[in-house]
Amino acid sequence: MKEFTEQFFDLVLNLDSSWKVDDVKGDYKLKEVEIKISYIGTKAVCPQSHYLYSIYDHAPQRRWRHLDLLDYKTYLVCNLPRIKNTQGKVVTIIPPWGSKSARYTHQFEVRAIDILQATQNQTKTAELLNCSFNQVNRILHRSVERGLERRPKNPIFSNLSIDEKSFKRNHKYVTVLSSPNSGVVIDLCEGRTKKATKELLSSVITEENRGKVETISVDMWRAYLESINDILPNTKVVHDRFHLVKYLNEAIDKVRRREVKDHEELKETTY
């Protein structure tokens, strides 16, 4: 039965022939499961040079949080092998289930990101994953860093959109620069001042690519319009329908408020 359990987890974890599940232990009081994994190969690939070297020794034991098993916190436990390269440097190899420095597996990280996208709340995500807020916060920041590293270094945009978003009970704002074609946020900055907006546009769009921006959708906030005029003077400005209707409704309401003072029949009416 024990051998079957180890083989089962070999398959579930999708380990190659160099890795083997040695033992599975459960702690019913802590509601935790530990899956002990060992490296049974004689050689391993150096994560820096990608050359194959013989196993030199093993690093101290580490634990990675994995997806829960029947509501039990599940951990992968392993003494990662180390190799000694031609420069005489001892290097720890990277396991297939996660990075050597992280405290959670790739699958746990993916699940956390999926739940973050669904809840849009770090505290709720931590509760659902039965982990700490700090763990969720680290996963969030690591995900953003990886995404920024994969982004093109000198992108060309033909259409852009600038909008504001309030946070902290509407007392603070961020300016969001996005692509209206893909709906992807390109970058953002704190505040909605002319200085902040100009810095945002300058950091994203290089001088040689500014003439290639054909349109930019924006509301009628003066700081945005002045920033566009300075950085993208040849770009056609487009005002979106949402803000046009919003300003029109506000103007109609101002007229109504003024007229109701002189016309008795308009009192207690909305429009």
N, C-alpha and C positions, 0 to 999 in steps of 0.2 A: 504494500500500500504506500509506503514511504517513497519507494522508487517511482511509483506511478505519479505521486504528487510532484516530485522533482521534475519528471519528464513533462508533466502538464505545464508547469511554469516555464520550462525551457521553451515550449511552443508558444505560450501566451506572451512571453517577453520577446519572442522572435530573436533569440540569441543565436549567433553562428557557432560553428564547431569549436571555436577557441574559448568559449565561455560555457560554464556549467553551473546549474543550480545545485548547491550542495545540501541545503537544509531549508526548511520552512518552519518557523516557530511562531506560536500565537500566545499572546498575553491577554487573558480574558479579563483581568482587572483593569488594565490600561486600555483595553480594546485596540490592541496593536498587533500587526503581523510583520515579521521580519523575514525577508527572503535573502538567504546567504548565497552569494555568487562568487565563484573563483575563476581565475584565468588559467586554462589548462594547456595553452600553447607554449611552445619553447621560444618563439620569437614574436616580436611585435613591431608595429610601424611607429616611427618617431613622429609626433605631431608637428614638429618644426621642419625637419628635412624630408619627411615622408619616406625615408629609407628603412629597411628592415634590419633590426638588431636583435641580438639574443637578450633574454630577460636577465636583468642585473640583480634586482631584488624587488621587494614589494613595499608600497607606502603604508602608513598606518591606516587602520580601518576607518571607513567613512560610511555615512548613511544618506540616502536620497529619498525624499518623500515621493511616493508613487500614487497612482489612482487608488482610491479606497476599495477594499474587498469586503463586501457584505457589511458596510458601515464600520469596518475596522480600518484604522489608519495603517497604511501599508508602506513599508520602507524596504528599499534595496540596500543590502549591506555588502561591502567588498573591500578587500585590500588590493588596490590597483597596482598592477605590475609597473616596474620602472626599467628603462633601458639606459645604457651608457653609450653615448654617441662617440664618433671619432675624435671629437674635441675634448673628450673626457668628462662631459657634462651629463649628470644623471637627470633624466626627464621622465615624468609620469605620463603614461599614455592616457588617451581620452576614451572613456567607455562609450558604448553605443547608445546607452539609455540617457545620457546627460553629460554636462560638462564636469570637469574634475573639481571646479571651484564652487559650483552651485549646490544648493541643499535640496533640490527637487529634480525630478526627471523631466525629459522633454514632453512626455505625454501629460504630466501634471501641469506643466507650463501652458500647453495648448488648451487644456481644459479650463484653466484659470482665465485665459484670454477670451475664450468663448463665453464664459459666464460674465466677465467684465463687459463684454459687448452687449449682452442681454440685459444685465441689471444697470449698467452705467453707474455703478456704485461700488467702491472698494470695500466698504464695511460689510455690505450684504454678500459680496463675493467671498470674503474671508469667512463669514458665517456658514455659507453653503459648502465651502471646501473644508471646513473645520480646521482652519489654520489661522495664523496671526495676520493682522493688518499689514505689518511690515513686509511679510513674505509676498503678499499680493502687490504691494507698492513696488517692491524690487522687480517682480515679474513685469509689471506695467512699464517701468522705466527701461528695463532690458529690451523689451519688445519694441519700444519707440526707438531706442538706440540702434537696434538692428535694422529697422526700417529706414532710418536716416542714412545709415551706411550704404544701403542698397540703392538709394535714390541717385539718379544721374547728377553729376557734379555741375553741369552747365546746361540745364534744360531750356528748351525753346517753347514758349507759350504763344498761341495766337489769340486765345481768349482767356480773360481773367475775371475774377469777381472779388470785391471787397465788401465785407460786412462786419458789423460789431456784434459782440455777444457779452451780455452782462453776467456777472457772477457775484457771490457773496451779497445776496439780497439787493442786487441792482446798484450797489455803491461803487463797483469797479467794472471796468470794461477791458476786453481784449479785441484787437483788430484781427480778423481772419481773412487770409488771402487763399482763395481756392480756385479750382478749375471747374467752370460751369458745365463743361462737356462730360467730365468723368465724375464730378461730385466729390473729388478728393481734396482734402485740405492740404495745401502746399506748405504753408507756414503761418505763424501768427506772432503777434507782439503784444506786450502789455500796454494798455492805454489806447486812446483813439485821437491822439494829438497829431499835428502835422509832422513834427519831428519824428515821432515813432513810426508813422506811416511811411515817410520817405526812407527811413532806415530799412524798413521791411521790404519795400519795393527794390531798393538798391541792393540788398543782400541776396535777393532771389533772382533778379533779372540783371544780367551783366550788360554793360554799355553796348556791346556789339549786338545784343539780342533785343534791345528795347524797341528798335524800329520794326521788329517782327510781330509785336503785339498789336492785333487789329482792333479788338474791342475790350472794354473793361466795364463790367456791370457794377454799379455803386449807387448808394442812396445820395441824398443831397446835402450830406454833412460837409460843411465848408472845408474842414481840415483834409478830408479825403480828396475833394475836388482840387484843392490847391496843390496837394502832393502829386496827384496825377499830372497836373499841368506842368509841374517842375521836372518830374522823372520821365513821364510818358507823354510829352506834348503832342505827338502825332497820332495818339491812340483815340479812337472814337469812344466817347463815354455813353453808356446806355443806362438809363434809370429803370429799375425793375418795377413791374406792375404793383407789387406789394406795397412798396414805399410811396408810389404815386397815389394809389387809392387811400393809403393812410393819411398822407398830407391833404388830399382833397376832402376827406371826411372831417379832418381837424378844421379845415378852412370853413366848411359848411356849418360846423358846430359853432364856430366863432361868430359867424353871421347870424345864426339863430339866436345865440345868446344876446347879441346886440339888438336885434330886431324885436325880440320879445318884450323889451323894455318900453317900446313905443306902440306896439300893437297888442291890444288886450286879447284878441282872439287866438294868439299864438301861445298863450300861457298854458302850462301843463301839456305841452306837446313835445314830442321828441324831435321832429323835423318840420 
